[in-house]
Amino acid sequence: MSTSQHVTTQTLTGRTALVTGSGSGIGAGVAAEFAAAGAHVVVNDYSENAAQATVDDLTSRGYTATAAAGDITDPDTVARIIASCEALSASGGLDILVNNAGITGKQHVDDLDLATWNRVLAVNLTAPFALTLAALPGMRAQGRGRIINIASIAGIRVSVLGGAAYTASKSGVLGLTRHLASELATDGITANAILPGVTLTPMVEQATDAATRAKVAASVPVGRMATPADIGRLAAWFAADTADNITGTAVPVDGGMTVLPGDYTEYRATRGES
């Protein structure tokens, strides 16, 4: 009896990927992983300077990237960005859409006004739907597409800092992902979600001190916070041909936080392991 090994090399060469909110943080991490895999990355951010900074970083490393700044809650901006992506694509359609851009909002329900609620839902949930809708004709025409939605573990529990609007929006992203997966499967288009846990972004580093970060890391079973690269590597896998048969999933990247009912340090203490 003989055995053989099959080694699959992930590549996104020749693919065009739009990553929203990729001027920094998780989005920038996703953009970097895609670029390293050979994709032409279109970097979107509300801030033109932030988008260009990511592009400059990627091109300085020999990768291919283009800036497409703008407010993705504006329909005209969405149409412009998708059209610019399709113009870069060899097949005429956007190959990969990563809906990453997101905002939080006030923490307490009593402090959450309707305007803030609407804005959070517009950025976190309605914009991914609008971008997907705009990208679908091109994806269908080429018979292939990848939609990757960056949700949050808040979508399957509650947000600690983001508030009710953030929790609701991320739960909505998971529902949207499931429905897109079911409706678009026959078009060769997959839809999957990634649920980051506590992630060590530049914003988190600036807002916390070393002691706070160490305390947070201790509450994570693997002993550290997630990084943007952790999220980016999974997104790149979803985008590659290796994931052709994967759709409708929601994968936490949280170091095991969501497998426990409470705090990990308390869990270990209860078991006499601390």
Buried (B, 14 or more C-beta within 10 A) or exposed (E): EEEEEEEEEBBBEEBBBBBBBBBBBBBBBBBBBBBBBBBBBBBBBBEEEBBBBBBEBBEEEEBBBBBBBBBBBBEEBBEBBBEBBBEBBEBEBBBBBBBBBBBBBBBEEEEBEEEBBEBBBBBBBBBBBBBBEBBBBBBBBBEBBBBBBBBBBBBBBBBEEBBBBBBBBBBBBBEBBBEBBEEBEEBBBBBBBBBBBBBBBEEBEEEBEEEEBEEBBBBBBEEBBBBBBBBBBBBBBBBBEBBEEEBBBBBBBBBEBBEEEEEBBEBEEEEEEE
